[in-house]
Amino acid sequence: MNILITGGAGFIGSHVVRRFVLNYPEYKVVNLDALTYAGNLENLKDVENSSNYSFVKGDICDENLVDKIFAGYNIDHVIHLAAESHVDRSIKDPLIFIKTNVLGTGNLLQTARKHWSGKFEGKRFYHVSTDEVYGSLELEGGYFTETTPYDPRSPYSASKAASDHLVRAYWHTYHMPVVISNCSNNYGPNHFPEKLIPLMINNIIHRKPLPVYGKGENVRDWLYVEDHAAAIDVVFHKGKDGETYNIGGHNEWKNIDIVKLLCDLMDEKLGRLRGESRSLITFVTDRAGHDLRYAIDASKIQKELGWVPAESFETGIRKTIDWYLNNQEWLDHVTSGAYRQYYESMYG
């Protein structure tokens, strides 16, 4: 297989790239990433010299570049993760989300259709999406299933919903072999520290305020990132064309409870007095249109493909904390912006 993985220098994407490069040496993996603020090639130091791995810096919206990649590497499979993904940023600048997430996905689909020329046997376009397309749930009762009607509430989730619809349209109209997965919140190593868990870990380390939206009552379902990469592996190899699979961690937590847990675990790890970090919690004005609760029913992927998460939240969060404490240089490079220089040092 010649696999194009888009967004492979990002948080989830880097774990997927690593898994495929190391576990499938017979595959050729091409990583296309624009290296925006969330793309970090330091995430892939351990595989960057592998013979079955290639990196291309570029934008999924660049028609000529994507066309050259398909032709030059004879791409026959796509795992599409590249996306603008931070809700707060989408509220401030929605057009970049529409461009990347909608037009970029459309460009990839159309280029794949052109190069595969209707000869779809042995081909696959895998679109990785989010549970946020489904909207918001009440605190008590109900889960997102693969048939839940779409009800996106932010520019980010609306752009991802649009890209999902495009992928399905290519399945129904052109019979392109596609598969989609919608996943809950991820956490774990290499997570850019603007998101809740790595932000709190970094701020606790430096004794900075811990900003919590509203009263911290919003609930999310959390999945360890390596479990997500394993699920993507399973869907890629075993998923049925035209199907959607919800991926979740069966770990619902209120934001405030996560922050308190992080405070207590970090105090323990850093040798601080219990409760010291909790004093840093600062409640801030709630996010505009903040969805109350997300929760995934992941029974379909479990029953049909045999995937279940290996980590509980309790085990995964301890692994995550240990990783950040043991990789201070990575964290310092990200927070200082020095990580951006790594591409130049590697590729000129």
C-alpha positions as CSV (number, residue, x, y, z in Angstrom):
1,M,0.0,0.0,0.0
2,N,1.0,3.6,-0.7
3,I,-0.8,5.6,2.0
4,L,-1.1,9.3,2.2
5,I,-1.7,10.4,5.8
6,T,-2.7,14.1,6.0
7,G,-2.0,16.1,9.1
8,G,0.5,13.5,10.2
9,A,2.7,15.9,12.2
10,G,-0.2,16.9,14.5
11,F,-1.3,15.3,17.8
12,I,-3.4,12.4,16.6
13,G,-1.8,12.2,13.2
14,S,1.7,11.7,14.5
15,H,0.5,8.7,16.6
16,V,-1.2,7.2,13.5
17,V,1.9,7.8,11.3
18,R,4.2,6.2,13.9
19,R,1.9,3.2,14.2
20,F,1.7,2.6,10.5
21,V,5.4,3.2,9.8
22,L,6.5,0.8,12.6
23,N,3.8,-1.9,12.4
24,Y,3.6,-2.1,8.6
25,P,7.1,-1.9,7.1
26,E,5.7,-3.1,3.8
27,Y,3.6,0.0,3.5
28,K,4.9,3.3,2.1
29,V,3.6,6.1,4.3
30,V,3.6,9.7,3.0
31,N,2.9,12.4,5.6
32,L,1.5,15.6,4.2
33,D,1.3,18.4,6.7
34,A,1.3,22.2,6.4
35,L,3.1,22.6,9.7
36,T,0.8,25.2,11.0
37,Y,1.1,26.0,14.7
38,A,-0.2,22.5,15.7
39,G,2.1,20.6,13.4
40,N,5.3,19.5,15.0
41,L,7.9,17.3,13.4
42,E,9.5,16.7,16.7
43,N,6.6,14.4,17.3
44,L,8.1,12.0,14.7
45,K,11.8,12.0,15.5
46,D,11.8,8.3,16.1
47,V,10.5,7.4,12.6
48,E,11.7,10.3,10.4
49,N,14.6,8.2,9.0
50,S,12.6,5.1,8.3
51,S,12.8,3.8,4.8
52,N,9.1,3.5,4.4
53,Y,8.4,7.0,5.5
54,S,8.3,10.3,3.5
55,F,7.4,13.8,4.6
56,V,5.9,16.5,2.4
57,K,5.3,20.0,3.7
58,G,2.2,21.5,2.1
59,D,-1.5,22.4,2.2
60,I,-4.3,20.0,1.4
61,C,-5.9,22.9,-0.4
62,D,-3.0,23.1,-2.9
63,E,-4.4,21.3,-5.9
64,N,-1.2,21.1,-7.8
65,L,0.8,19.7,-4.8
66,V,-1.8,17.1,-3.9
67,D,-2.0,16.0,-7.6
68,K,1.8,15.7,-7.7
69,I,1.8,13.6,-4.5
70,F,-0.8,11.2,-5.9
71,A,1.1,10.8,-9.1
72,G,4.6,10.7,-7.7
73,Y,3.9,8.3,-4.9
74,N,1.2,6.3,-6.6
75,I,-1.2,6.8,-3.7
76,D,-3.9,4.2,-3.4
77,H,-5.0,4.8,0.2
78,V,-5.7,8.0,2.2
79,I,-6.1,8.5,5.9
80,H,-7.3,12.1,6.2
81,L,-6.7,13.8,9.6
82,A,-5.5,17.3,8.5
83,A,-7.9,19.9,10.0
84,E,-8.1,23.1,11.9
85,S,-9.4,21.7,15.2
86,H,-9.6,24.2,18.1
87,V,-13.1,25.5,18.8
88,D,-11.9,28.8,20.3
89,R,-9.9,29.6,17.2
90,S,-12.8,28.8,15.0
91,I,-15.0,31.3,16.9
92,K,-12.3,34.0,16.2
93,D,-11.5,33.1,12.6
94,P,-14.1,30.7,11.1
95,L,-13.0,31.2,7.4
96,I,-9.7,29.3,7.8
97,F,-11.7,26.4,9.3
98,I,-14.0,26.4,6.3
99,K,-11.1,26.6,3.9
100,T,-9.0,23.8,5.4
101,N,-11.7,21.5,6.6
102,V,-14.2,21.8,3.7
103,L,-12.3,22.9,0.7
104,G,-9.2,20.9,1.6
105,T,-11.3,17.7,2.0
106,G,-13.0,18.4,-1.3
107,N,-9.6,18.8,-3.0
108,L,-8.4,15.4,-1.6
109,L,-11.6,13.7,-2.6
110,Q,-11.5,15.1,-6.1
111,T,-7.8,14.3,-6.6
112,A,-8.3,10.7,-5.4
113,R,-11.3,10.4,-7.8
114,K,-9.1,11.7,-10.7
115,H,-6.2,9.4,-10.1
116,W,-8.2,6.3,-9.2
117,S,-10.3,6.8,-12.3
118,G,-13.2,4.7,-11.1
119,K,-10.9,1.7,-10.6
120,F,-11.6,1.6,-6.9
121,E,-10.7,-2.0,-6.1
122,G,-7.9,-2.0,-3.5
123,K,-8.4,1.7,-2.8
124,R,-9.7,3.5,0.3
125,F,-10.4,7.0,1.4
126,Y,-10.6,7.2,5.2
127,H,-11.9,10.4,6.7
128,V,-11.2,11.0,10.4
129,S,-13.8,13.2,12.0
130,T,-15.2,14.3,15.4
131,D,-18.2,13.6,17.7
132,E,-18.8,17.4,17.8
133,V,-20.7,17.2,14.5
134,Y,-23.6,15.7,16.5
135,G,-24.2,18.8,18.6
136,S,-24.9,18.7,22.4
137,L,-26.4,16.2,24.8
138,E,-28.2,16.8,28.1
139,L,-26.3,15.9,31.2
140,E,-28.4,12.9,31.9
141,G,-29.4,10.4,29.2
142,G,-28.5,9.6,25.6
143,Y,-25.4,8.9,23.6
144,F,-24.2,9.8,20.1
145,T,-24.7,6.9,17.7
146,E,-23.8,6.6,14.0
147,T,-27.4,7.6,13.1
148,T,-27.6,10.6,15.4
149,P,-28.7,13.6,13.3
150,Y,-26.0,16.2,12.8
151,D,-26.4,19.4,14.8
152,P,-23.1,21.2,14.9
153,R,-22.9,24.3,17.1
154,S,-19.5,25.9,16.4
155,P,-17.7,26.9,13.2
156,Y,-15.3,24.1,13.8
157,S,-17.9,21.4,14.2
158,A,-19.9,22.8,11.3
159,S,-16.9,22.6,9.0
160,K,-16.2,19.0,10.0
161,A,-19.9,18.2,9.5
162,A,-19.6,19.6,6.0
163,S,-16.5,17.6,5.2
164,D,-18.3,14.4,6.5
165,H,-21.2,15.1,4.1
166,L,-18.8,15.6,1.2
167,V,-17.1,12.3,1.9
168,R,-20.5,10.5,1.9
169,A,-21.5,12.3,-1.3
170,Y,-18.5,10.8,-3.1
171,W,-19.5,7.4,-1.8
172,H,-23.1,7.7,-3.0
173,T,-22.4,9.7,-6.3
174,Y,-19.1,8.2,-7.5
175,H,-19.0,4.9,-5.5
176,M,-15.6,5.9,-4.1
177,P,-14.7,3.5,-1.3
178,V,-14.8,5.7,1.7
179,V,-15.1,5.2,5.5
180,I,-15.6,7.7,8.3
181,S,-15.0,7.6,12.0
182,N,-16.2,10.2,14.5
183,C,-14.2,10.2,17.7
184,S,-14.5,11.7,21.2
185,N,-11.9,14.0,22.9
186,N,-8.4,12.6,22.8
187,Y,-5.6,13.1,25.3
188,G,-2.1,11.8,25.7
189,P,1.5,12.5,24.6
190,N,2.3,15.3,22.1
191,H,-0.9,17.2,22.6
192,F,-0.5,20.9,21.8
193,P,-0.9,22.8,25.1
194,E,-3.9,24.9,24.2
195,K,-6.2,22.0,24.8
196,L,-7.6,21.4,28.3
197,I,-5.4,18.6,29.7
198,P,-1.9,19.6,28.4
199,L,-2.7,23.3,29.2
200,M,-3.5,22.4,32.8
201,I,-0.4,20.2,33.1
202,N,1.8,22.9,31.8
203,N,0.2,25.6,34.0
204,I,0.5,23.5,37.1
205,I,4.2,22.9,36.4
206,H,4.7,26.6,36.2
207,R,2.2,27.5,38.9
208,K,0.1,29.6,36.5
209,P,-3.7,30.1,36.8
210,L,-5.8,27.2,35.6
211,P,-8.6,28.7,33.5
212,V,-11.9,26.8,33.6
213,Y,-14.9,27.9,31.4
214,G,-18.1,28.7,33.3
215,K,-18.5,26.4,36.3
216,G,-16.7,23.6,34.7
217,E,-19.9,21.5,34.4
218,N,-19.4,20.6,30.7
219,V,-18.9,16.9,30.2
220,R,-16.7,15.2,27.6
221,D,-15.9,11.5,26.7
222,W,-12.1,11.1,26.8
223,L,-10.0,8.6,24.8
224,Y,-6.3,8.0,25.1
225,V,-4.7,8.9,21.8
226,E,-2.9,5.6,21.3
227,D,-6.3,3.8,21.7
228,H,-7.6,6.1,18.9
229,A,-4.6,5.3,16.7
230,A,-5.4,1.6,17.2
231,A,-9.0,2.1,16.3
232,I,-8.0,4.0,13.1
233,D,-5.8,1.0,12.3
234,V,-8.8,-1.4,12.8
235,V,-11.2,0.7,10.8
236,F,-8.7,1.2,8.0
237,H,-8.1,-2.5,7.6
238,K,-11.5,-4.0,8.5
239,G,-14.1,-1.2,8.1
240,K,-16.8,-1.6,5.5
241,D,-17.0,0.8,2.6
242,G,-19.6,3.5,3.1
243,E,-19.8,3.0,6.8
244,T,-19.4,5.3,9.8
245,Y,-17.8,4.2,13.1
246,N,-18.1,6.1,16.3
247,I,-15.0,5.8,18.5
248,G,-15.2,6.6,22.2
249,G,-13.4,5.9,25.5
250,H,-16.4,5.3,27.8
251,N,-14.9,7.9,30.1
252,E,-17.2,10.8,30.8
253,W,-15.8,13.5,33.0
254,K,-16.8,17.0,33.9
255,N,-14.1,19.5,33.1
256,I,-13.8,20.7,36.7
257,D,-13.4,17.1,37.9
258,I,-10.6,16.5,35.4
259,V,-8.8,19.7,36.5
260,K,-9.1,18.7,40.1
261,L,-7.8,15.2,39.4
262,L,-4.8,16.7,37.5
263,C,-4.1,19.1,40.4
264,D,-4.0,16.2,42.9
265,L,-1.9,13.9,40.7
266,M,0.5,16.6,39.8
267,D,0.9,17.6,43.4
268,E,1.8,14.0,44.2
269,K,4.3,13.8,41.3
270,L,5.9,17.2,42.0
271,G,6.1,16.6,45.7
272,R,3.8,19.5,46.5
273,L,1.3,19.8,49.3
274,R,-2.0,18.3,48.4
275,G,-4.4,21.0,47.4
276,E,-1.7,23.5,46.4
277,S,-2.5,23.3,42.7
278,R,-6.2,23.4,43.2
279,S,-5.7,27.0,44.5
280,L,-4.7,27.9,41.0
281,I,-8.2,27.1,39.5
282,T,-9.7,30.2,38.0
283,F,-13.2,30.3,36.6
284,V,-13.5,32.4,33.4
285,T,-16.4,33.5,31.2
286,D,-17.9,30.6,29.4
287,R,-17.1,29.9,25.7
288,A,-19.7,31.1,23.2
289,G,-22.0,28.2,22.3
290,H,-20.3,25.8,24.6
291,D,-21.8,22.4,24.1
292,L,-22.9,20.8,27.4
293,R,-22.1,17.2,27.0
294,Y,-20.6,14.7,24.4
295,A,-20.9,11.0,24.9
296,I,-20.2,8.2,22.4
297,D,-21.9,4.9,21.9
298,A,-19.0,2.9,20.6
299,S,-20.8,-0.4,20.5
300,K,-20.8,-0.7,16.7
301,I,-17.0,-0.7,16.3
302,Q,-16.7,-3.1,19.2
303,K,-19.3,-5.6,17.9
304,E,-18.4,-5.4,14.2
305,L,-14.6,-4.8,14.3
306,G,-13.6,-6.0,17.7
307,W,-12.0,-2.7,19.0
308,V,-12.1,-1.7,22.6
309,P,-9.9,0.9,24.4
310,A,-7.0,-0.5,26.3
311,E,-6.7,2.4,28.7
312,S,-9.1,3.6,31.3
313,F,-9.0,7.3,32.0
314,E,-7.2,6.7,35.3
315,T,-4.4,4.7,33.7
316,G,-4.2,6.9,30.6
317,I,-4.0,10.2,32.5
318,R,-1.1,8.9,34.7
319,K,0.7,7.9,31.5
320,T,0.0,11.3,30.1
321,I,1.3,13.2,33.1
322,D,4.4,11.1,33.2
323,W,5.1,11.7,29.5
324,Y,4.9,15.5,29.9
325,L,7.1,15.5,33.0
326,N,9.6,13.3,31.2
327,N,9.5,15.4,28.1
328,Q,10.0,18.9,29.4
329,E,12.2,19.8,26.4
330,W,9.3,19.0,24.0
331,L,6.9,21.1,26.1
332,D,9.4,24.0,26.4
333,H,9.9,24.0,22.6
334,V,6.2,24.1,21.9
335,T,5.4,26.9,24.4
336,S,8.4,28.9,23.3
337,G,7.8,28.3,19.6
338,A,11.2,26.8,19.1
339,Y,9.6,23.6,17.7
340,R,9.0,25.5,14.4
341,Q,12.8,25.5,13.7
342,Y,12.9,21.8,13.6
343,Y,11.6,21.6,10.0
344,E,14.4,23.9,8.8
345,S,17.0,21.9,10.6
346,M,15.8,18.7,9.0
347,Y,14.6,19.7,5.6
348,G,16.3,23.1,4.9
